[in-house]
Amino acid sequence: MNVRLVEKMPDGELRQIEERIWDANMVSALEHVNYIVVGGKEYETVEGRLNLDEGTLELLIVPMQSA
């Protein structure tokens, strides 16, 4: 499945950071995780949307704050 990661910026703007094909196991893993790591940066998954028009699963993510 084609998965698009969309980062919600602090000002509310949405920015696409990545799009790639995920296999069924990776998509299924979303049921069990709240956080993902992309490009060495950790994000919290906020919500998902299945875009049938584009055949894409869109995930809204927000960056985790560094301590």
Summary of the structure (lengths in Angstrom):
residues: 67
radius of gyration: 11.8
end to end distance: 34.1
largest distance: 39.8
contacts: 154
relative contact order: 0.31
helix: 9%
strand: 57%
